[in-house]
Every structure is written in C-alpha cells, then in structure tokens.
Amino acid sequence: MTARHTSALEALLVDQSFDGDIYPGEPLARHTTYHIGGPARFYVCVSSLSALSQLVKTCDASDVEWIAMGKGSNLLVCDEGFDGVAFTLGQDFKTCRFDEEHSSFSVGAGVPLSSVVQDAFKRGLAGLEFAVGTPGTIGGAVRMNAGSRDEWIGSRIVSVTTFSPACGLKRYAGADIEWGYRSCSIPVDEIVLECELSVQSALPSFIRGKMEAALAKRKKSQPLNLASCGSVFKNPDGRSAGALIEEAGLKGERRGGAQISDKHANFIVNVGNATARDVMELIELARTKVKEAYGIELQPEVRFLGFS
C-alpha cells in the first residue's frame, strides 16, 4: 500500500469534523464475544450516516479492507490482527421506535437484538420470543437471519434499509429478500442500517412462557457461561453438526485455551486465554474427523477475519 493511500485514510480519521471515535491499533479481543483477536489498523465507531459514507468510500478508494463488526458475536479474529478498518455503528444507528398503527418496530442496526425482545415483552407484543438471550446487534441478526430451527428473524422483517458504497441508501421489502439458513440475499458489500419488524399483541403470560422456555432450552443445551462465538458450524441438511462432532468422539477435546464444549459439541469455548490458532486447530480437527467418519464436509458458520 502506498503512502498516499495510507495518508488518505489517516487524514479522514484525524479530521476534527469526522463524526466518530477512532482507536488506532485497537485489540479486537475487546470487541468480540470470543475475547480473541489481535489489533485492527483502526477500530472506528461511526456515529452518523455521513461518517459511515466517508469512512467506507475512503477505505475503498485507498484499497483498505473494512468490516462492519457489530458486537463481534459470530467472529474469529486472527491473533496477528486485521490490517484494515473494523467499525461499529454508533449513536444514529441505535434508535428503536414503535409504530402503533402498523404494529411494528423500526430498529437501528446498532441496537442489541436482546433489547428489542425485552421492549416487545414490556409492551405485550409477541413475535420475537425466539430471539431472547441471543447476543449481537440487529444488523448482524438480519445479515445472518438469526433464529432457531423453527423461527427466524427474516419471517418478521417488513423492510430493510442498507447503505451501498456505490449506490447510497437502498430499501428492500422483507418479502423481496431471500431468507436462507443463516443467510440472506442482501449483497455482502451493503451495510444494514435499519429494519422494520412486525409484531402482534398477545397475553403477557403467553409471551413470558415462550421466552422462559426458550431461555431454559438455551441454558440447558449451550455453554452460556463461557466465551464463544455461538455455533461454529452450520447444520448439514437433516443432521446436527453438534451431534456429528460428538459422535466423532470430540466432545471435551482441547487445544491450548480452547475446548470443544462438553455441553454442546458445536460450540468451541474459550476456557482461558485461548488464541485464534487454538480455535482453528479444533475447527480443522472437527471438520477432518466428521469428514472421515461420515463423508460430510462441515461448513463454518463463524466468520473469519485477518486470516490469509
């Protein structure tokens, strides 16, 4: 990368009028649920659409890689870090408004999904109980179509607003988006800014019951007391990734500070100062053993950042 390209980005980030907070060399372990990851060249919290537009367009013009991180709940960052810009959405993307006429929430992508679930519960509104206790932001939930086997956020989306570096703001009707398993058809180079979620009135006892059942199931089956990225692998058609890994005899397998959870084998947990290399060794071990035993190629659900 040339000095001219480097200075273009740095000039923006030291500009006093730039609407955001900039952290050079920020360890990304501080910003992922894994508590793993080396430093980013810059970690930025953008507070407005104009700042986001400036940042992304400058990165693209400077040939500097960027990533929208959210809460880092589905991310494994390389130990050596990320030679690019990792950003999160700040102030202007953290609003949540309820429209009584249409019985829907308009939610900024930077809002934690869990807070929307709680807001709906307090208002006696049903439809989001499946997401109780789910980490991460609305933006990440939309991008990954967060949910369970039976319910997912895509089924509740009325519309999504995104930012495209090439085209600016774009709006999609929820029905026009293809919602898949842990995926959606929104182009990968567009940044989710806001979505509209439909809900409906219900008895508080009904909502509470569904939320308590969902939480109890999560607590019983998932290692929520340890740092992780959530599910590591997507479930193959008709099979459970966790069951395949367990049947391959890998539950409890450990490398350094990382362990294939003895509670749910599709979770690799940080049991103490795990490195990204520790986690990657277990990911490759699980893929190899499952492939050997069942001929099934496990596909990662976790995103990787900074790896060659």
QUIQUI-V495002 format. One record per residue. N is the residue number from 0. RES is the residue in one letter. PSI is psi in radians with two decimals (999 if undefined). Layout:
# QUIQUI-V495002
n = (N/N)
res = (RES/RES)
psi = (PSI/PSI)
This chain:
# QUIQUI-V495002
n = (0/1/2/3/4/5/6/7/8/9/10/11/12/13/14/15/16/17/18/19/20/21/22/23/24/25/26/27/28/29/30/31/32/33/34/35/36/37/38/39/40/41/42/43/44/45/46/47/48/49/50/51/52/53/54/55/56/57/58/59/60/61/62/63/64/65/66/67/68/69/70/71/72/73/74/75/76/77/78/79/80/81/82/83/84/85/86/87/88/89/90/91/92/93/94/95/96/97/98/99/100/101/102/103/104/105/106/107/108/109/110/111/112/113/114/115/116/117/118/119/120/121/122/123/124/125/126/127/128/129/130/131/132/133/134/135/136/137/138/139/140/141/142/143/144/145/146/147/148/149/150/151/152/153/154/155/156/157/158/159/160/161/162/163/164/165/166/167/168/169/170/171/172/173/174/175/176/177/178/179/180/181/182/183/184/185/186/187/188/189/190/191/192/193/194/195/196/197/198/199/200/201/202/203/204/205/206/207/208/209/210/211/212/213/214/215/216/217/218/219/220/221/222/223/224/225/226/227/228/229/230/231/232/233/234/235/236/237/238/239/240/241/242/243/244/245/246/247/248/249/250/251/252/253/254/255/256/257/258/259/260/261/262/263/264/265/266/267/268/269/270/271/272/273/274/275/276/277/278/279/280/281/282/283/284/285/286/287/288/289/290/291/292/293/294/295/296/297/298/299/300/301/302/303/304/305/306/307)
res = (M/T/A/R/H/T/S/A/L/E/A/L/L/V/D/Q/S/F/D/G/D/I/Y/P/G/E/P/L/A/R/H/T/T/Y/H/I/G/G/P/A/R/F/Y/V/C/V/S/S/L/S/A/L/S/Q/L/V/K/T/C/D/A/S/D/V/E/W/I/A/M/G/K/G/S/N/L/L/V/C/D/E/G/F/D/G/V/A/F/T/L/G/Q/D/F/K/T/C/R/F/D/E/E/H/S/S/F/S/V/G/A/G/V/P/L/S/S/V/V/Q/D/A/F/K/R/G/L/A/G/L/E/F/A/V/G/T/P/G/T/I/G/G/A/V/R/M/N/A/G/S/R/D/E/W/I/G/S/R/I/V/S/V/T/T/F/S/P/A/C/G/L/K/R/Y/A/G/A/D/I/E/W/G/Y/R/S/C/S/I/P/V/D/E/I/V/L/E/C/E/L/S/V/Q/S/A/L/P/S/F/I/R/G/K/M/E/A/A/L/A/K/R/K/K/S/Q/P/L/N/L/A/S/C/G/S/V/F/K/N/P/D/G/R/S/A/G/A/L/I/E/E/A/G/L/K/G/E/R/R/G/G/A/Q/I/S/D/K/H/A/N/F/I/V/N/V/G/N/A/T/A/R/D/V/M/E/L/I/E/L/A/R/T/K/V/K/E/A/Y/G/I/E/L/Q/P/E/V/R/F/L/G/F/S)
psi = (2.38/2.79/-0.60/-0.74/-0.75/-0.77/-0.50/-0.76/-0.80/-0.62/-0.70/-0.77/-0.28/0.02/2.15/-0.38/-0.12/2.21/1.34/2.99/2.30/2.33/1.72/2.44/0.53/2.19/2.16/-0.20/-0.45/-0.20/0.30/2.62/-0.28/-0.39/0.66/2.49/2.42/-2.99/2.58/2.65/-0.82/2.39/2.22/2.36/1.88/2.29/-0.20/2.90/-0.67/-0.69/-0.71/-0.80/-0.81/-0.82/-0.90/-0.74/-0.64/-0.71/-0.80/-0.75/-0.48/0.04/0.72/2.22/2.53/2.75/2.40/2.09/-0.52/-2.31/0.04/0.58/-0.12/0.74/2.35/2.06/2.36/2.56/-0.54/-0.17/-2.84/2.04/1.01/-2.79/2.09/2.25/2.74/2.73/2.17/-2.44/-0.99/-0.16/0.31/0.55/2.60/2.02/2.42/2.26/1.83/-0.66/-0.73/0.00/1.02/2.70/2.37/2.03/2.26/2.62/-0.36/-0.03/2.33/2.34/-0.68/-0.58/-0.55/-0.70/-0.77/-0.68/-0.77/-0.75/-0.79/-0.50/0.00/0.68/2.29/2.82/-0.28/0.16/-0.55/-0.39/0.08/2.33/-0.02/2.21/2.95/3.06/2.96/-0.72/-0.81/-0.64/-0.70/-0.85/-0.69/0.06/1.01/2.55/-2.87/-3.00/-0.54/-0.42/2.54/2.76/-0.52/-0.54/-0.22/-0.03/2.20/-0.72/2.77/2.34/2.28/2.93/2.17/2.19/-0.53/-0.58/-0.15/-2.55/2.44/2.57/2.29/2.38/2.46/-0.63/-0.34/-0.10/2.36/2.01/2.04/-3.05/1.96/0.60/2.88/2.93/0.09/2.24/2.48/-0.39/0.13/2.49/2.15/2.21/-0.63/2.69/2.80/2.21/2.25/2.48/3.01/2.73/2.54/2.86/2.36/-0.63/-0.61/-0.81/-0.81/-0.72/-0.78/-0.70/-0.76/-0.67/-0.72/-0.74/-0.73/-0.70/-0.74/-0.80/-0.61/-0.61/-0.21/2.57/1.22/-0.26/-0.06/2.62/2.32/-3.13/0.21/-2.67/2.33/-0.72/2.63/2.59/2.21/2.80/2.12/0.09/2.87/2.15/-0.73/-0.74/-0.69/-0.75/-0.69/-0.77/-0.43/0.03/0.44/-0.04/2.28/-0.11/2.43/2.49/2.02/-2.20/0.17/2.56/2.42/2.05/2.39/0.03/-0.69/2.00/-0.15/0.20/2.23/2.06/2.67/1.80/0.05/1.78/0.66/2.59/2.88/-0.60/-0.71/-0.83/-0.77/-0.63/-0.70/-0.62/-0.82/-0.64/-0.83/-0.76/-0.74/-0.83/-0.69/-0.67/-0.77/-0.71/-0.64/-0.08/0.32/2.24/1.83/2.35/2.21/2.45/-0.55/2.51/2.61/2.40/2.23/-0.08/2.56/999)
